[in-house]
Amino acid sequence: MSSLIQLASNVTFFEVGMGLIVFGVAERLLYSLPSDIVGPGGWLLDTGSTD
């Protein structure tokens, strides 16, 4: 348990902020792709059936 606390204490606010920014940019990129790439039946990410 103490190693987890030690690991968490080494994370800076900048690292958390940059992680959130990278996650947000990746999410926006995926939402901006056409549905034949990311969507029902998409070749990159198949989000489920078209029903």
C-alpha positions in Angstrom: 0.0 0.0 0.0 2.8 2.4 0.8 4.3 1.9 -2.7 1.0 3.0 -4.2 1.0 6.1 -2.1 4.6 6.7 -3.0 3.8 6.3 -6.7 0.8 8.7 -6.5 2.9 11.3 -4.7 5.3 11.4 -7.6 2.6 12.4 -10.1 2.6 16.2 -10.7 -0.3 18.5 -11.6 1.3 19.1 -15.0 1.3 15.3 -15.8 -2.3 15.0 -14.9 -3.2 18.1 -17.0 -1.3 16.8 -20.0 -2.9 13.4 -19.7 -6.4 15.1 -19.8 -5.4 17.2 -22.8 -4.1 14.2 -24.7 -7.2 12.2 -23.9 -9.4 15.1 -25.0 -7.6 15.5 -28.3 -7.8 11.8 -29.1 -11.5 11.8 -28.3 -12.1 14.8 -30.6 -10.1 13.1 -33.3 -12.2 10.0 -33.1 -15.4 11.9 -33.2 -14.4 13.9 -36.2 -13.6 10.8 -38.3 -16.3 9.6 -40.8 -18.6 6.8 -39.8 -17.2 4.4 -42.3 -13.9 4.6 -40.4 -15.2 4.9 -36.9 -18.8 3.7 -36.4 -21.1 0.8 -37.1 -19.1 -1.4 -39.4 -16.1 0.9 -39.4 -12.7 -0.5 -40.4 -10.8 1.3 -37.6 -13.3 1.0 -34.8 -16.4 -1.0 -35.2 -18.9 0.5 -32.6 -21.6 -2.2 -33.2 -24.3 -3.3 -35.5 -26.2 -0.9 -37.7 -29.6 -2.1 -36.3 
